[in-house]
């Protein structure tokens, strides 16, 4: 089974959205961090690839990673997967920071699936996904692994320090999270971050996160 991963750049705040699918299984699609205010680009890409987004995984609650959720839920009845704290935060325009961006704000429905309730593991299209707590950027964060692919949200970005000064951020907790990720080095993982380019974990200096 061949997992394909397509990156879509969210707008107007540039961040990464990823589409995961396996043509050998079906046309189902897993969407990671759909952060477009008006998800026309994402919608066109889904149509072009003939994909149906059944699930949305949120690495954390910030508006530039979740803005497109309502459109996907409304059009495709996609289900949201995230941490319990993230589920609470996306329902609050201040906690998801959208209120501070444009003074209008928006909210999302609660998650359909919280990773704590499925013991941090989930099978999708015959593939095992392992979720992990990723505190530091926010206390609601997660990262997850599927095969040789690691999706880190804003916990780990290429050649950039991880922001810990926002609401519920903590440099001390980030140290703990990065130490956990360090244990994955040597396994040939490819990192798909919340912003910027993807990179290989084995050759990356994780101290750049601080």
Secondary structure, DSSP 8 states (H G I E B T S, - for coil): ---EEEEEEETTTTEEEEEEE-TTT-SEEEEE----SSTHHHHHHHHHHT-EEEEEE-SS--HHHHTTHHHHHHHH--EEEE-HHHHHHTT-TTTTSHHHHHSS-------SEEGGGGTTEEEETTEEEEEEE--SS-TT-EEEEETTEEEEETSSBTTB-----STT--HHHHHHHHHHHHTTTTS--EEEESSS--EESTT--GGGG-
